């Protein structure tokens, strides 16, 4: 769970940092405040998504390994319970 929180916080932080930079750069080019925010958010979402592929690789791999391990443990428990149930019949 800790890895999930760290990865999520890193993704959110990367998005907010990207949004701030895009908004500061794009503000002089757009007249409306609403347009600046929406276009900045859209562009920041795209940029931060691509950047996270490279910058957050280790965190993502760690999270994936943790999820895979948990899924294997749950599958093993399920199979053990099923085997136990079959023996009891």
C-alpha positions in Angstrom: 0.0 0.0 0.0 2.9 2.3 0.8 4.3 1.9 -2.7 0.9 2.8 -4.2 0.6 6.0 -2.2 4.2 7.0 -3.1 3.6 6.3 -6.8 0.3 8.2 -6.8 1.8 11.1 -5.0 4.7 11.2 -7.5 2.3 11.2 -10.4 0.2 14.0 -8.9 3.3 16.0 -8.1 4.6 15.6 -11.6 1.3 16.7 -13.0 1.1 19.8 -10.7 4.7 20.8 -11.5 4.0 20.4 -15.2 0.7 22.3 -15.0 2.4 25.2 -13.2 5.1 25.5 -15.8 2.7 25.2 -18.7 0.3 27.7 -17.2 3.1 30.3 -16.6 4.4 29.9 -20.1 0.9 29.8 -21.8 -0.7 32.6 -19.8 0.5 35.4 -22.0 -0.7 33.7 -25.2 -4.3 33.1 -24.2 -6.8 35.9 -23.4 -9.3 34.1 -21.2 -8.3 32.8 -17.7 -10.6 29.8 -18.2 -9.1 28.9 -21.5 -5.6 29.2 -20.0 -6.5 26.8 -17.2 -8.2 24.2 -19.5 -5.5 24.2 -22.2 -2.8 24.2 -19.6 -4.4 21.2 -17.8 -4.8 19.3 -21.0 -1.2 19.9 -22.1 0.2 19.2 -18.6 -1.7 15.9 -18.6 -0.2 14.9 -21.9 3.4 16.0 -20.9 3.3 14.5 -17.4 1.9 11.2 -18.7 4.8 10.9 -21.1 7.3 12.1 -18.6 6.1 9.6 -16.0 6.9 6.7 -18.3 10.6 7.7 -18.1 10.9 9.4 -14.7 8.8 7.1 -12.6 9.9 3.8 -14.1 11.4 2.3 -10.9 8.4 3.3 -8.8 6.0 1.8 -11.3 8.0 -1.5 -11.5 8.1 -1.7 -7.8 4.3 -1.2 -7.6 3.8 -3.8 -10.4 5.9 -6.4 -8.5 4.0 -5.7 -5.3 0.6 -6.2 -7.1 1.8 -9.3 -8.8 3.0 -10.8 -5.5 -0.3 -10.0 -3.9 -2.2 -11.6 -6.8 -0.1 -14.7 -6.6 -0.7 -15.0 -2.8 -4.4 -14.6 -3.3 -4.4 -17.2 -6.1 -2.5 -19.6 -3.9 -4.9 -19.1 -1.1 -7.9 -19.6 -3.4 -6.4 -22.9 -4.7 -5.7 -24.1 -1.2 -9.2 -23.4 -0.1 -10.6 -25.1 -3.2 -8.4 -28.1 -2.7 -9.4 -28.3 1.0 -13.1 -28.0 0.0 -12.7 -30.8 -2.5 -11.1 -33.1 0.1 -13.9 -32.4 2.6 -16.6 -33.6 0.2 
